[in-house]
Structures are given as structure tokens and as C-alpha cells.
Amino acid sequence: MEPDPIETLRNWILEKIMNEDLETLKKQQAILIERLDAIKRDYRQGLDADSEERAVQLENAEVLEGIAAATQQELDRITAEIEKLQ
């Protein structure tokens, strides 16, 4: 019995979509990892000696913490999706 051509085409399309999704997710994962690394580098630079600049940096630190947390959550979600597709 020969394979059903429609089923073969359907399977091929699904595989192609999954591969494209996986590639897209891996690109997003790389972007998020780079974003987290940039935030970590920013933290490692420490605070400025100038008190006014230091005050701005401390305000920005709160924002960066929120961005880092949201980025980590998205990275965790994408990593889980990648694991499902592999």
C-alpha cells in the first residue's frame, strides 16, 4: 500500500512549520540571552562617583531589575517551547 500523498504533504508542512518555529524561537532566545548579559554588564560597572549620577543610576537600577525579571520569564518560556519542539 502506497503512502497517502495528502498525509505525506500534511506531515511535510507540519515539519516545516515546526522547524521554522524552532528557528524563530532560537533567535528570540539568543536575543534575550544577550539582553540579560547586557543588564549584567551594566550592573558590574558599579555606581558613578558623582552623587547626582549615582542617584539616576539607582533609579535606573529598579527599572533594569524589572526588565531583567521580565526578560528571564520570557527566556524561560521560550526555552520550554524549544525543548517541546526538539
C-alpha positions in Angstrom: 0.0 0.0 0.0 1.4 3.4 -1.0 1.5 6.2 1.4 -1.3 8.7 1.1 0.1 11.8 -0.8 -2.1 14.1 1.2 -0.9 12.8 4.5 2.7 12.9 3.3 2.2 16.6 2.3 0.5 17.4 5.6 3.4 15.8 7.5 5.9 17.7 5.4 4.1 21.0 6.0 3.8 20.4 9.8 7.5 19.5 10.0 8.4 22.7 8.0 6.3 24.8 10.3 7.9 23.2 13.4 11.4 23.8 12.0 10.6 27.4 11.3 9.1 27.9 14.7 12.2 26.3 16.3 14.5 28.5 14.3 12.5 31.6 15.3 12.4 30.6 19.0 16.2 30.0 19.0 16.7 33.5 17.5 14.5 35.0 20.2 16.3 33.0 22.8 19.7 34.4 21.7 18.3 38.0 21.7 17.0 37.5 25.3 20.3 36.0 26.5 22.2 38.9 25.0 19.8 41.4 26.7 20.3 39.7 30.1 24.1 39.7 29.6 23.9 43.5 28.8 22.0 44.1 32.0 24.6 42.1 34.0 27.4 44.1 32.4 25.6 47.3 33.3 25.4 46.2 37.0 29.1 45.2 37.0 30.1 48.7 36.1 29.1 49.8 39.5 27.9 53.3 40.6 29.4 56.6 39.5 31.4 58.7 41.9 29.2 61.7 41.2 26.2 61.7 43.6 23.7 63.1 41.1 24.7 60.5 38.5 24.6 57.8 41.2 21.0 58.8 42.1 20.0 58.4 38.4 21.8 55.1 38.2 19.9 53.9 41.3 16.6 54.9 39.8 17.5 53.1 36.6 18.5 50.0 38.6 14.9 49.5 39.6 13.8 49.7 36.0 16.6 47.3 35.0 15.5 44.8 37.6 12.0 44.8 36.2 13.3 44.4 32.7 15.7 41.6 33.8 12.9 39.7 35.5 10.5 40.0 32.5 13.3 39.0 30.2 14.1 36.0 32.3 10.5 34.9 32.4 10.2 35.2 28.6 13.5 33.3 28.2 12.3 30.5 30.4 9.0 30.3 28.4 10.9 30.2 25.1 13.4 27.6 26.4 10.5 25.4 27.4 8.9 25.7 24.0 12.2 24.8 22.3 12.5 21.7 24.5 9.0 20.7 23.4 9.8 21.0 19.7 13.1 19.2 19.9 
